[in-house]
Amino acid sequence: MKALKGLLLGSAAAVVGVSGAKAADLPARQAAPIEYVRVCDAYGSGFFYVPGTDTCLKVGGLVLGEVRFYDASYQVNGASFQATGTATGLGSSTAAMNPTLPASAIRGTGGASTFGYIPTGAQYTNARTRDAYGWNTLGRIELDARTGTPWGTLRSFLRVDSYVGTGFANTGSLQSGSSFASGLYNNTMNSAVRETTIVNKAFIQFAGLTAGRAQSMFDFYASAYNYQNLAGSNATTQLLAYTYRFGDGWSATVSIEDQAARSTAIGSTVSGAYNAAGALTAASLNGMAGTSFTAQPAGMRWPDIVGNIRIDQKWGSAQLSAAGHQARASLWASGATNFNMLGAPAATDDTYGWAIQGGVQLNVDYLSPGDKLWLQAAYEQGAVSYIWGNNLASSYGAVNGLRFQGSGFTPADTSANWNPNNIADCVFTLSGACEQQTGWSVVAAYKHYWLPTLASAVYGSYAKVNYSYNALQGYGGAVGVSNISTARVGTNLVWTPVKGFDVGAEFMYVNVATTRPAGLAPDAVLNSVGLPGYRSSSNQYEGRVRVQRAF
């Protein structure tokens, strides 16, 4: 029996050994390991590793809703006749459209038109037909991808904004207008709903290089606290920039930036004149004849050259910026159709403008943690966009007035009463030159935290643009341009009950002052056709309530 038991146990052990050997020889079949999303803390909170890569990604965005209220007032669209080659006299056809105009206003001594230009019905909007409030919503998606390399961080950033809005002066709404049969100057100017999507930012950064669509390297304050636009540069543009960091917070940047993001309209005061019979006769410039001469930007040749020197310390930041801007301008006889007129403009000019800006931002933590003070001043010649507000606006284009449909109707709202918002880098006169303007702006802002969850800001700006004597006088026969200045003062109160979630209210006061354009009819004549007299200074008031969540 003992011999039999030993034999059986030995056989079992042998079988187990053989089985184990065969199992070890077989290929292993195991489930693939699960790669969980890992937190990436190298670039701050919110980043995670993209599975299977060493790239860290942050997904964010913003949802914003606001309602804005305005003091609705009449508007005369001066930008459509000031410095646009519009003759100052009133022709017989225009007189027929104005049956209430006294004969004495139409005909002066000898039958000549002596009173000046009278805006048409399409250029006037009464207060009743203008919106007194607007509703705006923004949805934003952001992607921030970063990868460590031997040369530093490689970063790609994308921000896409989608807007929808109603109300005059809203986020790029389309305006609808028509004339009622009951009266020439009772036309509507309310706004239809407008929806639009733009690429707000899209750039790559690597080893000091920045390429793509980004904030201009000229900018400093760039509307950090205010909702409504202030003066000063706040431009989104295409650029190729290099930043060198010296250490101890010092840096210097050289940037080549898209001229199209900075170009504005080109003005013209060249036109024909009305004869004693009320007919518009042609004018001649450099051998070209026409009843009206319209100026337009020519094709781009040079991008804007921008540079800055900056320092960032515990006490805050300071920056000195400079920019060069070319405005290539052509003057055409209106209605040009033949090759000679189209191929050879009546006048051309390549003006070179420039701008300089200095700014300082101070951390005022000794008053309350998080408090900041901003001060900024800029001066320009022939480069007005460097002082004139946000360029993501629906009526800030160079030719057809539709550069972007973005954050506001105008870069600096001047669309009330007789304020023309006629901003041009230069204006053609009968001298044949496109004469540059000069301008300057100052901006100040202070943010104070009453509580860690309750803050308010006070901010203001002043900007002024002065045109040449010839442009102001309408030298060439057309309605002249106006010098313009705008002062803005605002304040807001923002409650942040949860990080990234804001409930805020803002009030903004705006004063716009303009000089009377040469060639405009006297007030008595304007009143005789139902138009208000010219107002050189106008006040505007705007309030809004905004709710937004950033994530």
C-alpha positions in Angstrom: 0.0 0.0 0.0 2.8 2.4 0.9 4.4 1.7 -2.5 1.1 2.3 -4.3 0.5 5.6 -2.5 4.0 6.8 -3.4 3.5 5.9 -7.0 0.2 7.9 -7.2 1.6 11.0 -5.5 4.7 10.9 -7.8 2.5 10.7 -10.9 0.4 13.6 -9.7 3.4 15.8 -9.1 4.8 14.9 -12.5 1.5 15.8 -14.2 1.4 19.2 -12.4 5.0 19.9 -13.4 4.4 19.1 -17.0 1.2 21.2 -17.0 3.0 24.2 -15.5 5.7 24.0 -18.1 3.2 24.0 -20.9 1.3 27.0 -19.5 4.5 29.0 -19.2 5.3 28.3 -22.8 1.9 29.7 -24.0 1.7 33.5 -25.0 0.2 35.7 -22.2 -3.3 37.2 -22.9 -3.9 40.2 -20.6 -6.3 43.1 -20.9 -4.6 46.4 -22.1 -3.9 48.7 -19.2 -6.4 51.6 -18.8 -4.7 55.0 -19.3 -6.6 57.4 -17.1 -6.6 61.2 -17.7 -3.8 62.6 -15.5 -3.6 66.0 -14.0 -0.9 68.3 -15.3 0.2 70.8 -12.7 3.2 72.2 -14.6 1.2 75.2 -16.1 -1.3 75.9 -13.4 -4.7 74.5 -12.5 -7.1 73.1 -15.0 -4.6 71.4 -17.3 -4.6 67.6 -18.0 -2.4 65.4 -20.1 -3.9 64.4 -23.4 -3.9 60.6 -23.3 -1.0 59.0 -25.1 0.9 62.3 -25.3 3.1 64.6 -23.2 0.9 67.6 -24.1 -1.1 69.4 -21.4 -4.5 70.7 -22.4 -6.9 73.2 -20.7 -10.5 73.4 -21.9 -12.3 76.6 -20.9 -14.9 79.0 -22.0 -17.4 81.7 -21.0 -21.1 82.3 -21.3 -22.3 85.9 -21.0 -25.7 87.5 -21.1 -26.5 91.2 -20.7 -29.1 93.8 -21.2 -28.1 97.4 -22.1 -30.1 100.6 -21.8 -29.6 103.8 -23.7 -31.0 107.3 -23.7 -32.4 107.1 -27.3 -31.8 110.3 -29.3 -31.9 111.4 -32.9 -28.9 110.8 -35.1 -27.6 112.5 -38.2 -25.2 110.2 -40.0 -22.4 112.7 -40.7 -20.0 109.9 -41.7 -22.0 109.6 -44.9 -21.4 113.1 -46.1 -18.5 114.6 -44.2 -15.2 114.3 -46.2 -16.8 111.9 -48.6 -16.6 114.1 -51.7 -20.2 115.4 -51.2 -20.8 118.8 -52.8 -21.9 121.5 -50.4 -24.6 123.0 -52.6 -28.2 121.7 -53.0 -29.2 120.6 -56.5 -32.6 120.9 -58.0 -33.3 117.1 -57.6 -32.6 117.4 -53.9 -34.8 120.5 -53.7 -37.6 118.5 -55.2 -37.2 115.9 -52.4 -37.7 118.7 -49.8 -40.9 120.5 -50.7 -41.0 122.3 -47.4 -37.7 124.1 -48.1 -38.4 127.8 -48.7 -37.5 129.1 -52.1 -35.2 131.7 -50.4 -33.2 128.9 -49.0 -32.8 127.2 -52.4 -31.8 130.3 -54.4 -29.4 133.0 -53.4 -28.4 136.1 -55.3 -28.2 135.3 -59.0 -29.9 131.9 -58.5 -26.8 130.2 -57.0 -27.0 127.7 -54.2 -25.5 129.6 -51.2 -26.8 127.8 -48.1 -24.7 124.6 -48.1 -25.4 121.0 -47.6 -28.7 119.6 -46.2 -28.7 116.0 -45.0 -31.2 113.7 -46.8 -33.9 111.6 -45.1 -31.7 108.5 -45.3 -29.1 110.3 -43.2 -31.4 111.2 -40.3 -33.1 109.0 -37.7 -35.5 110.4 -35.1 -35.3 109.4 -31.5 -38.6 107.4 -31.4 -37.4 104.9 -34.0 -34.1 104.2 -32.3 -33.8 101.4 -29.8 -33.6 102.3 -26.1 -32.3 98.9 -25.0 -30.4 95.9 -26.4 -29.9 92.3 -25.4 -26.6 90.5 -26.0 -25.3 87.0 -25.5 -21.9 85.6 -26.0 -20.7 82.0 -26.0 -16.9 81.3 -25.9 -14.8 78.2 -26.2 -11.1 78.2 -25.3 -8.4 75.6 -25.9 -4.9 76.0 -24.4 -2.4 73.3 -25.3 1.2 73.3 -23.9 4.1 71.0 -24.3 7.5 71.2 -22.6 10.5 71.2 -25.0 14.3 71.7 -24.6 13.7 75.3 -25.9 10.9 76.1 -23.6 7.1 75.7 -23.6 5.3 75.2 -26.9 1.9 76.7 -26.6 -1.2 76.7 -28.9 -4.2 78.9 -27.9 -7.6 79.1 -29.6 -10.6 81.3 -28.6 -13.8 81.2 -30.6 -16.7 83.7 -29.8 -20.3 83.4 -31.0 -22.5 86.5 -30.6 -26.2 87.1 -30.8 -27.6 90.5 -30.2 -30.5 92.9 -30.6 -30.8 96.6 -30.1 -29.0 99.6 -31.6 -25.2 99.7 -31.0 -25.2 96.0 -30.0 -22.8 93.2 -30.8 -22.8 93.6 -34.6 -26.5 93.6 -35.2 -27.9 94.3 -38.7 -29.8 97.5 -38.9 -33.1 97.8 -40.9 -34.2 101.1 -42.2 -37.1 102.4 -44.3 -38.9 105.7 -44.9 -42.5 106.2 -43.9 -44.8 107.8 -46.4 -46.0 110.1 -43.7 -42.8 112.1 -43.6 -39.4 112.3 -45.1 -37.6 112.5 -41.7 -39.5 109.8 -39.9 -37.5 106.8 -41.0 -36.8 103.8 -38.8 -33.4 102.7 -37.5 -34.1 99.8 -35.2 -32.1 96.6 -35.3 -32.8 93.0 -36.3 -31.3 90.1 -34.5 -27.7 89.4 -35.5 -25.8 86.2 -35.0 -22.2 85.8 -35.8 -19.1 83.7 -34.9 -15.5 85.0 -35.0 -12.1 83.6 -34.2 -11.2 86.0 -31.4 -7.7 84.5 -30.8 -5.6 81.8 -32.4 -1.9 81.8 -31.9 1.2 79.7 -31.3 4.0 80.6 -28.9 7.5 79.0 -28.9 10.9 80.1 -27.7 9.9 83.8 -27.7 8.0 83.6 -31.0 4.2 84.5 -31.2 2.4 83.8 -34.5 -1.2 84.0 -35.4 -4.2 86.1 -34.3 -3.5 87.7 -30.9 -3.7 90.9 -28.9 -1.6 93.7 -30.5 1.8 94.0 -28.8 1.2 97.8 -28.7 -1.7 97.4 -26.2 -1.5 97.8 -22.5 -4.7 98.4 -20.5 -7.0 97.2 -23.4 -10.4 97.6 -21.5 -9.4 95.4 -18.6 -12.3 96.4 -16.4 -14.9 98.3 -18.4 -17.7 96.7 -20.4 -18.5 99.6 -22.8 -15.4 100.6 -24.9 -13.0 103.3 -23.7 -10.5 105.2 -25.8 -7.0 103.8 -26.2 -5.8 100.9 -28.3 -7.5 97.5 -27.9 -6.8 95.6 -31.1 -7.0 92.0 -32.1 -4.8 91.4 -35.1 -2.7 88.9 -37.1 0.9 89.2 -36.1 4.4 87.6 -36.1 6.3 88.7 -32.9 9.4 87.9 -31.0 9.9 88.6 -27.3 13.2 88.6 -25.6 13.3 88.3 -21.8 16.3 89.9 -20.2 15.6 88.7 -16.7 14.4 90.5 -13.5 11.1 91.1 -15.2 12.4 93.0 -18.2 11.4 92.1 -21.8 11.3 93.6 -25.3 9.1 92.7 -28.2 9.3 93.4 -31.9 6.1 92.6 -33.9 4.9 92.6 -37.5 1.2 93.1 -37.5 -1.6 93.1 -40.1 -2.3 96.6 -41.4 -5.9 95.6 -42.2 -6.7 95.4 -38.5 -5.7 99.1 -38.1 -6.7 100.7 -41.4 -9.6 103.2 -41.3 -11.5 105.2 -43.9 -9.8 107.7 -46.2 -11.5 111.0 -46.5 -12.0 113.4 -49.5 -13.1 117.0 -49.8 -12.8 117.1 -53.6 -16.0 117.6 -55.5 -17.7 119.7 -58.2 -19.9 122.7 -57.5 -23.5 123.8 -58.3 -23.9 126.5 -61.0 -26.5 129.2 -61.0 -29.0 126.9 -62.7 -28.7 124.4 -59.9 -26.8 121.8 -61.9 -23.7 120.1 -60.5 -20.7 120.9 -62.6 -17.5 118.8 -62.7 -14.2 119.5 -61.0 -10.8 118.6 -62.3 -7.8 117.2 -60.5 -4.6 116.1 -62.2 -6.5 115.9 -65.5 -9.4 113.8 -64.1 -12.9 115.3 -64.2 -15.8 114.4 -62.0 -18.6 115.8 -60.0 -17.5 113.9 -56.9 -14.2 112.3 -55.9 -14.2 109.3 -53.5 -11.2 108.2 -51.6 -10.4 104.5 -50.7 -7.5 102.6 -49.2 -5.1 101.2 -51.8 -3.6 97.7 -51.6 -1.5 96.9 -48.6 2.3 97.0 -49.0 3.8 97.2 -45.5 2.5 95.7 -42.3 2.5 97.7 -39.1 5.8 97.6 -37.2 5.2 97.5 -33.5 7.6 97.3 -30.6 7.5 97.5 -26.8 9.7 97.5 -23.7 8.1 96.1 -20.6 8.8 95.4 -17.0 6.8 93.2 -14.6 7.6 93.3 -10.9 5.8 92.7 -7.6 4.7 96.3 -7.6 3.0 96.0 -11.0 4.0 96.6 -14.6 5.0 99.3 -17.0 5.3 99.4 -20.8 6.5 101.8 -23.5 5.1 101.0 -27.0 5.6 102.4 -30.5 4.2 101.6 -33.9 4.6 102.6 -37.5 1.5 102.5 -39.8 1.3 103.0 -43.6 -2.0 104.3 -45.2 -1.9 103.9 -49.0 -4.7 106.0 -50.4 -6.3 106.5 -53.8 -8.7 109.2 -55.0 -11.2 108.3 -57.7 -13.8 110.2 -59.7 -17.1 108.8 -58.6 -18.7 106.6 -61.3 -15.4 105.8 -62.9 -15.9 103.1 -65.5 -13.4 103.4 -68.3 -9.8 102.0 -68.1 -8.1 105.4 -68.0 -10.1 106.5 -64.9 -9.8 103.1 -63.1 -6.2 102.5 -64.0 -5.0 105.9 -63.1 -6.6 107.5 -60.0 -6.9 111.3 -59.9 -4.5 111.3 -56.9 -2.5 108.8 -54.8 -0.6 109.1 -51.6 1.4 106.8 -49.4 1.3 108.3 -45.9 3.4 106.9 -43.1 1.9 107.4 -39.6 3.1 106.5 -36.2 2.0 106.1 -32.6 3.6 106.0 -29.2 2.2 105.0 -25.8 3.2 104.7 -22.2 1.4 102.9 -19.4 1.9 101.8 -15.8 -0.1 99.4 -13.7 0.3 99.5 -9.9 -0.7 96.8 -7.4 -2.3 98.6 -4.5 -2.6 95.6 -2.2 -2.0 97.8 0.9 -5.5 99.3 0.4 -7.1 95.9 -0.3 -5.8 92.6 -1.7 -6.2 92.6 -5.5 -6.6 96.4 -5.9 -5.0 97.8 -9.1 -4.4 101.2 -10.7 -3.9 101.7 -14.4 -2.6 104.9 -16.2 -2.0 105.1 -19.9 -1.4 107.9 -22.5 -0.9 107.7 -26.3 -0.2 110.1 -29.2 -0.5 109.4 -32.9 -0.2 110.9 -36.4 -2.0 109.3 -39.3 -2.7 106.2 -37.2 -5.9 106.9 -35.4 -6.8 103.4 -34.5 -4.0 103.4 -32.0 -6.0 105.7 -29.8 -9.6 105.0 -30.8 -10.9 101.9 -29.0 -11.8 98.3 -29.7 -11.2 97.3 -33.4 -13.6 94.3 -33.1 -16.6 96.5 -34.1 -19.2 96.2 -36.8 -18.8 99.7 -38.3 -15.0 100.2 -38.2 -14.1 99.0 -41.7 -12.0 100.8 -44.2 -14.2 100.6 -47.3 -17.7 99.2 -46.7 -17.8 99.7 -42.9 -18.0 96.1 -42.1 -14.6 95.0 -40.9 -15.7 92.7 -38.0 -19.0 91.8 -36.4 -17.8 91.6 -32.9 -17.8 93.2 -29.5 -19.6 96.4 -30.3 -21.3 98.5 -33.0 -18.5 101.1 -33.0 -15.0 101.1 -31.5 -16.0 104.3 -29.6 -19.7 105.0 -29.6 -20.4 108.5 -31.1 -23.7 107.7 -32.9 -26.0 110.3 -31.3 -27.2 113.7 -32.5 -24.7 115.3 -34.9 -21.7 113.2 -34.0 -20.2 111.7 -37.2 -17.8 109.1 -35.9 -15.9 110.0 -39.1 -12.5 108.7 -38.3 -9.9 108.7 -41.0 -6.1 108.3 -41.1 -5.9 111.1 -43.8 -8.1 113.3 -46.0 -7.6 114.2 -49.6 -8.0 117.9 -50.5 -7.6 119.8 -53.7 -3.9 120.0 -53.0 -3.8 116.4 -54.2 -2.3 115.2 -51.0 -3.9 112.9 -48.4 -3.4 115.1 -45.3 -2.9 113.3 -42.0 -4.6 114.0 -38.7 -3.1 113.9 -35.2 -4.7 112.6 -32.0 -4.0 111.7 -28.4 -5.7 109.8 -25.7 -5.4 109.2 -21.9 -6.9 106.3 -19.9 -7.2 105.7 -16.2 -8.8 102.9 -14.2 -8.9 101.7 -10.6 -10.4 98.5 -9.2 -11.1 98.0 -5.5 -12.2 94.9 -3.6 -14.7 95.8 -0.9 -14.9 92.1 0.0 -13.2 89.1 -1.5 -16.4 88.5 -3.5 -17.4 92.2 -4.1 -15.4 94.6 -6.3 -16.0 97.8 -8.2 -14.0 99.7 -10.7 -13.9 103.4 -11.8 -12.5 104.2 -15.2 -12.4 107.0 -17.7 -10.8 108.1 -20.9 -10.4 111.2 -23.1 -9.4 111.2 -26.8 -9.1 114.0 -29.3 -8.5 114.0 -33.1 -7.5 117.1 -35.0 -7.5 117.3 -38.8 -5.6 119.6 -41.1 -6.8 123.1 -42.0 -7.6 122.2 -45.6 -9.6 119.1 -44.5 -11.6 121.1 -42.0 -12.3 123.9 -44.5 -13.5 121.5 -47.2 -10.7 122.7 -49.5 -11.8 121.2 -52.8 -15.5 122.0 -52.7 -16.9 119.2 -50.6 -18.3 119.1 -47.1 -15.3 119.2 -44.7 -14.5 117.0 -41.8 -14.9 117.7 -38.1 -12.4 117.7 -35.3 -13.7 115.3 -32.6 -13.1 114.6 -29.0 -14.8 112.2 -26.6 -14.7 112.0 -22.8 -15.9 108.8 -21.1 -16.4 108.1 -17.4 -17.9 104.8 -16.0 -18.2 102.6 -13.0 -19.3 99.1 -12.3 -20.1 96.8 -9.3 -19.4 93.1 -9.6 -20.4 90.4 -7.2 -18.6 87.0 -7.5 -20.4 84.5 -5.2 -18.6 81.6 -6.8 -15.2 81.6 -8.5 -15.6 82.4 -12.2 -19.3 83.5 -11.8 -19.9 87.3 -12.0 -23.1 89.4 -11.6 -22.3 93.0 -12.5 -23.8 96.3 -13.3 -22.2 99.3 -15.1 -23.1 102.9 -15.8 -21.2 104.9 -18.5 -21.4 108.6 -19.3 -20.1 109.8 -22.7 -19.6 113.3 -24.0 -18.7 113.8 -27.7 -17.7 117.2 -29.1 -17.2 118.1 -32.7 -16.5 121.2 -34.7 -19.2 122.3 -37.2 -18.3 120.9 -40.7 -17.5 123.5 -43.4 -20.2 123.5 -46.1 -23.1 122.5 -43.8 -26.3 124.6 -44.2 -27.1 127.1 -41.5 -29.3 126.0 -38.7 -32.2 128.2 -40.0 -32.2 126.2 -43.2 -31.9 122.9 -41.4 -34.8 123.8 -39.2 -36.9 124.8 -42.2 -36.8 121.2 -43.5 -37.5 119.6 -40.2 -33.9 118.9 -39.2 -32.5 119.9 -35.8 -29.8 122.6 -35.6 -26.2 121.5 -35.4 -25.1 120.4 -31.9 -21.3 120.6 -31.3 -21.6 118.8 -27.9 -23.7 115.8 -27.0 -24.1 113.7 -23.9 -24.9 110.0 -23.9 -25.8 107.7 -21.0 -25.7 103.9 -20.9 -26.3 101.3 -18.3 -26.2 97.6 -18.3 -26.6 94.5 -16.2 -24.3 91.5 -17.0 -24.2 87.9 -15.8 -21.3 85.7 -16.9 -19.7 82.4 -16.0 -16.1 81.6 -17.0 -14.9 78.0 -16.7 
